[in-house]
Amino acid sequence: MTANPTSQGYEFEWEEVIDDKKKQKPAFKCMTTKGLILSGKKAEMVFEYIPESVGEHESRWLFKIPSENITQHFLVVGKVTEPNIMFESGKLKFGPLLISGHNKETVKIIN
């Protein structure tokens, strides 16, 4: 969320700084690459994070206000870990059953 405390509106834009050394698909995407923030108002800027591997991912961006000749560097970081999924109970008791009998139990999964 960005606020405009000035007495006039301004246009902004986001530009990704591409790293030529990294050949992988970027994990971050700016959904609000350009916009206008009116005087005294706020604007939401959305980044989408869709990683393809476990680990830490980072992306460098420039936030620009061209009319004021302002540029600010941003580092966006995300971290993905393997989920730790367990069953609430370590065993299930179906009770005595006849051959071809049926029973139903509910298993709760904890993440």
Secondary structure per residue as TSV (DSSP state, phi and psi in degrees):
chain	resnum	aa	ss	phi	psi
A	1	M	-	360.0	130.4
A	2	T	E	-123.6	135.5
A	3	A	E	-108.0	149.6
A	4	N	-	-112.1	100.6
A	5	P	-	-85.5	-0.6
A	6	T	S	-80.6	175.0
A	7	S	S	-91.5	4.2
A	8	Q	S	-139.1	151.9
A	9	G	-	-76.0	159.7
A	10	Y	E	-147.0	153.2
A	11	E	E	-92.2	146.2
A	12	F	E	-128.2	164.4
A	13	E	E	-152.1	148.9
A	14	W	E	-109.0	136.9
A	15	E	E	-132.6	126.2
A	16	E	E	-78.0	136.0
A	17	V	E	-91.3	110.3
A	18	I	-	-81.4	130.6
A	19	D	-	-96.4	113.2
A	20	D	T	-66.5	-21.9
A	21	K	T	-73.3	-31.5
A	22	K	-	-89.4	121.1
A	23	K	-	-100.1	2.8
A	24	Q	S	-85.0	159.9
A	25	K	-	-66.8	133.9
A	26	P	-	-64.4	140.3
A	27	A	S	-85.1	-17.2
A	28	F	E	-111.9	143.2
A	29	K	E	-138.2	130.9
A	30	C	E	-84.6	122.4
A	31	M	S	-89.0	-13.1
A	32	T	-	-124.2	70.4
A	33	T	-	-71.7	-27.0
A	34	K	E	-142.1	154.3
A	35	G	E	-177.1	-179.0
A	36	L	E	-129.3	131.4
A	37	I	E	-114.3	115.6
A	38	L	-	-74.4	161.2
A	39	S	T	-57.1	128.4
A	40	G	T	73.4	8.4
A	41	K	-	-110.8	171.8
A	42	K	E	-118.8	155.4
A	43	A	E	-136.9	139.8
A	44	E	-	-93.9	136.9
A	45	M	-	-120.8	125.7
A	46	V	-	-111.4	132.1
A	47	F	E	-117.0	136.4
A	48	E	E	-101.4	135.2
A	49	Y	E	-119.6	108.2
A	50	I	-	-130.0	85.4
A	51	P	-	-78.2	153.7
A	52	E	S	-108.4	0.1
A	53	S	S	-149.1	160.1
A	54	V	S	-75.5	142.9
A	55	G	E	133.7	-168.2
A	56	E	E	-99.3	136.2
A	57	H	E	-125.5	143.3
A	58	E	E	-140.2	155.4
A	59	S	E	-146.7	138.5
A	60	R	E	-103.2	137.9
A	61	W	E	-135.7	154.1
A	62	L	E	-113.5	128.3
A	63	F	E	-101.0	121.3
A	64	K	E	-121.6	140.6
A	65	I	E	-120.6	90.5
A	66	P	G	-58.9	-37.4
A	67	S	G	-65.4	-26.4
A	68	E	G	-104.8	1.4
A	69	N	T	56.6	44.6
A	70	I	E	-110.7	133.2
A	71	T	E	-134.8	130.6
A	72	Q	E	-128.5	132.0
A	73	H	E	-83.5	140.9
A	74	F	E	-132.0	142.0
A	75	L	E	-114.7	120.1
A	76	V	E	-105.9	126.2
A	77	V	E	-126.5	138.4
A	78	G	E	-135.6	151.5
A	79	K	E	-132.9	132.7
A	80	V	E	-117.4	130.5
A	81	T	-	-123.1	156.9
A	82	E	-	-65.5	138.9
A	83	P	-	-70.1	151.3
A	84	N	-	-109.6	88.2
A	85	I	-	-100.8	132.9
A	86	M	E	-137.6	160.9
A	87	F	E	-87.9	144.9
A	88	E	S	-63.4	-35.7
A	89	S	S	-118.0	144.2
A	90	G	S	-83.1	-9.4
A	91	K	-	-147.7	159.4
A	92	L	-	-124.9	137.3
A	93	K	-	-113.5	116.7
A	94	F	-	-91.4	-8.7
A	95	G	-	75.4	177.7
A	96	P	-	-68.2	134.9
A	97	L	-	-133.0	145.6
A	98	L	-	-79.6	162.1
A	99	I	T	-59.7	137.7
A	100	S	T	67.3	13.2
A	101	G	-	-77.7	161.9
A	102	H	-	-127.2	147.6
A	103	N	-	-149.5	159.7
A	104	K	-	-136.2	134.1
A	105	E	-	-132.2	151.1
A	106	T	-	-102.2	132.8
A	107	V	-	-112.0	128.5
A	108	K	-	-99.1	130.8
A	109	I	E	-103.6	133.6
A	110	I	E	-111.1	130.9
A	111	N	-	-109.7	360.0
